[in-house]
Amino acid sequence: MSRLFKDQIGRTIAISEIPKRIISLVPSITELLYDLGLEANILGRTTFCVHPAALQSVTKVGSTKKVHYDRIAALTPDLIIANKEENDKVQVEYLAERYPTWVSDVPHFDAAMDMIYQLGTVLGKEAACQAIIAESIQFKAFLGNKRVKKAAYLIWYKPYMTIGKDTYIHDLLRLSGFTNIFASQTRYPICTIEEIKSLHPEIILLSSEPFPFKEQHIAELAIHFPNIPIKLVDGEAFSWYGTRFLETYEYLMNL
């Protein structure tokens, strides 16, 4: 008899038993599955699912935005895990018509905890997931004793792009003691030097992903912002949800 589950975008999916043949199209969730001891059950991943290194031997089914249906079919999955933001909607809908497909939606920390909890019930890993959630909430509390500093967080170059209020990065910034100067906007808006100046940031943070900012980009911005710090930051620490938070909260706290 099938079990019925709701995913994070409100879809109901039917799963006959605890999944054993999993394809993950979400890098941070692939890492979570490994940390839950499910490495033998991860049969497919994207090219961006690179952590931990032990997963390099797992079959690549494409990128997060372009999967290969034939590779997925050859793996005969009993569960595909996708994400509303990171994966292509048309492709996810195609897969959902053929395989049990659970879609996550993680715009903030609490949604990340909900994702872990829900996947725990789907995968029969309730106790392990509850332990991860409890530890994450405890570490979250450690981040809450910092002076707030106004920050511009840039994720792309030519054009510059930043993050809005409905993103996981925005919430991690908030938890880490920063105020996002673009909090009035949504998603990932383009921004100009003039716009950044008009919002008077106290610090500019340049992410290592999706665009890999380097020291040369600090030098370019320093011409326009000579009196405020400009810092390269680990983009994975701000954007990978799941067990990654347990590894990077100290890094976030030290910022």
C-alpha positions in Angstrom: 0.0 0.0 0.0 1.4 3.4 -1.0 2.2 6.0 1.5 1.2 9.6 0.7 3.5 12.6 1.4 3.2 16.3 0.7 6.3 18.0 -0.7 7.3 21.6 0.0 5.3 23.0 -2.9 2.1 21.3 -1.8 2.1 18.3 -4.2 1.0 14.9 -2.9 3.3 12.0 -4.0 2.7 8.3 -3.4 5.6 6.1 -2.4 5.1 2.4 -1.9 8.0 1.8 0.4 11.1 3.5 1.8 13.0 4.6 -1.3 16.2 2.6 -2.1 17.0 4.1 -5.5 17.3 7.8 -5.2 18.3 10.5 -7.7 19.1 13.9 -6.2 19.0 17.0 -8.4 19.9 19.3 -5.5 23.6 19.6 -4.4 22.9 20.5 -0.8 20.3 17.7 -0.4 22.7 15.2 -2.0 25.1 16.1 0.7 22.4 15.7 3.3 21.5 12.2 2.0 25.1 11.1 2.3 25.3 12.4 5.9 22.2 10.4 6.7 24.0 7.3 5.7 22.2 6.8 2.4 25.3 6.8 0.2 24.5 3.3 -1.2 21.1 4.5 -2.2 22.2 7.6 -4.2 22.2 6.3 -7.7 22.2 9.6 -9.6 23.3 13.2 -9.0 24.0 16.4 -10.9 27.4 17.7 -12.0 27.1 20.3 -9.2 26.6 17.6 -6.5 30.3 17.6 -5.6 30.2 17.2 -1.8 31.4 15.0 -0.3 34.2 13.7 -2.6 33.0 10.1 -2.1 30.0 10.9 -4.3 32.2 11.4 -7.4 31.6 7.8 -8.5 27.8 8.3 -8.6 26.3 8.6 -12.0 25.8 12.1 -13.3 22.4 12.7 -14.8 23.1 16.2 -16.1 23.2 19.7 -14.5 20.6 21.2 -12.2 19.0 23.0 -15.1 19.3 20.3 -17.8 19.0 16.6 -16.9 19.2 13.7 -19.4 16.0 11.7 -19.3 17.6 8.6 -20.7 20.2 8.5 -17.9 17.5 8.8 -15.3 15.4 6.1 -16.9 18.4 3.7 -17.0 18.7 4.1 -13.2 15.0 3.2 -12.5 14.7 5.5 -9.5 12.0 5.1 -6.9 12.5 8.7 -5.7 13.8 11.8 -7.4 14.5 14.9 -5.2 14.3 18.3 -6.9 14.1 22.0 -5.8 11.7 24.7 -6.9 14.4 27.2 -7.5 17.4 25.2 -8.6 15.8 22.9 -11.1 13.9 23.5 -14.4 10.2 23.5 -13.8 9.3 21.8 -17.2 11.8 19.0 -16.6 10.7 18.4 -13.0 7.1 18.2 -14.2 8.1 15.7 -16.9 9.9 13.6 -14.3 7.0 13.8 -11.8 4.7 12.2 -14.4 7.0 9.1 -14.5 8.6 8.8 -11.0 7.8 9.8 -7.4 9.3 13.3 -7.4 9.6 15.2 -4.1 10.2 19.0 -4.6 11.8 21.2 -1.9 11.4 24.9 -1.5 13.9 26.5 0.9 13.7 30.3 1.0 14.8 30.6 4.7 16.2 28.7 7.6 12.9 27.4 9.0 12.0 26.0 5.6 15.4 24.2 5.6 14.5 22.6 8.9 11.1 21.6 7.5 12.8 20.1 4.4 15.0 17.9 6.7 12.0 16.9 8.8 9.9 15.9 5.8 12.6 14.0 4.0 13.3 12.2 7.3 9.7 10.8 7.1 10.0 9.9 3.4 13.3 8.2 3.8 12.7 6.4 7.2 15.4 8.6 8.8 13.2 10.4 11.3 15.5 10.1 14.4 18.6 11.2 12.5 16.8 14.1 10.9 15.4 15.3 14.2 18.9 15.2 15.7 20.2 17.4 12.8 17.3 19.8 13.3 17.9 20.1 17.1 21.6 20.7 16.6 21.0 23.3 13.9 18.5 25.2 16.0 21.0 25.2 18.9 23.8 26.6 16.6 21.4 29.1 15.1 21.0 30.6 18.6 24.8 31.1 18.8 24.6 33.5 15.8 22.1 35.8 17.4 24.5 38.0 19.6 26.1 40.2 17.0 25.9 43.9 16.1 23.9 44.4 12.9 25.9 45.6 10.0 24.4 46.8 6.6 25.7 44.6 3.8 25.6 44.3 0.1 25.9 40.6 -0.9 26.9 40.1 -4.6 26.5 36.9 -6.4 27.2 37.8 -10.1 29.5 40.1 -12.1 28.7 42.0 -15.3 26.1 42.8 -14.4 26.3 42.8 -10.7 23.5 40.8 -9.1 22.5 40.6 -5.5 19.8 38.8 -3.3 16.4 39.7 -2.3 14.3 39.1 0.9 12.8 35.8 -0.3 16.1 33.8 -0.5 17.9 31.5 1.8 21.0 33.6 1.5 19.1 36.6 2.8 18.0 34.7 5.9 21.5 33.4 6.6 22.8 37.0 6.3 20.2 38.1 8.9 21.2 35.2 11.2 24.9 36.1 10.8 24.5 39.7 11.9 24.0 41.5 8.6 21.1 43.6 7.2 20.6 43.0 3.5 20.5 46.5 1.9 18.4 45.0 -0.9 15.8 43.5 1.4 13.1 45.5 -0.3 13.6 43.5 -3.5 12.9 39.8 -4.3 14.8 36.9 -5.9 18.1 37.9 -7.5 18.0 41.5 -8.9 20.5 43.2 -11.0 22.1 46.2 -9.2 24.5 49.0 -10.1 27.3 50.7 -8.3 25.1 53.8 -8.0 22.3 51.8 -6.4 24.7 50.2 -3.9 26.2 53.6 -3.0 22.7 55.0 -2.5 21.9 52.3 0.2 25.1 53.1 2.2 26.5 49.6 2.9 28.9 49.1 5.8 30.5 46.1 4.1 30.4 44.4 0.7 30.4 40.6 0.6 31.5 38.9 -2.7 30.3 35.3 -2.9 32.4 32.4 -4.3 29.4 31.1 -6.2 27.6 31.2 -8.6 30.2 33.7 -9.8 33.6 33.0 -8.4 34.7 36.5 -7.2 38.4 37.0 -6.7 40.8 39.6 -5.3 40.8 41.5 -8.6 37.1 42.1 -8.2 37.7 43.6 -4.7 40.2 46.0 -6.3 37.6 47.1 -8.9 35.0 47.8 -6.3 37.5 49.5 -3.9 37.8 52.3 -6.4 34.1 53.1 -5.8 34.0 52.1 -2.1 37.4 53.1 -0.6 36.2 53.5 2.9 34.3 50.2 3.6 35.6 46.6 3.8 35.0 44.4 0.8 35.3 40.7 1.6 35.3 37.4 -0.3 33.0 34.9 1.4 32.2 31.2 1.0 29.0 31.1 -1.1 28.3 27.5 0.0 28.1 28.6 3.6 25.3 31.0 2.8 23.4 29.0 0.2 23.8 25.3 0.9 21.0 24.2 3.3 20.8 20.9 5.2 23.8 19.5 7.1 26.1 22.1 5.7 24.9 24.6 8.3 26.4 22.4 11.0 29.8 22.7 9.3 29.7 26.4 8.6 27.9 28.1 11.5 31.3 28.9 13.1 32.5 30.5 9.8 29.3 32.6 9.8 29.7 33.5 13.4 33.3 34.6 12.8 32.4 36.9 10.0 
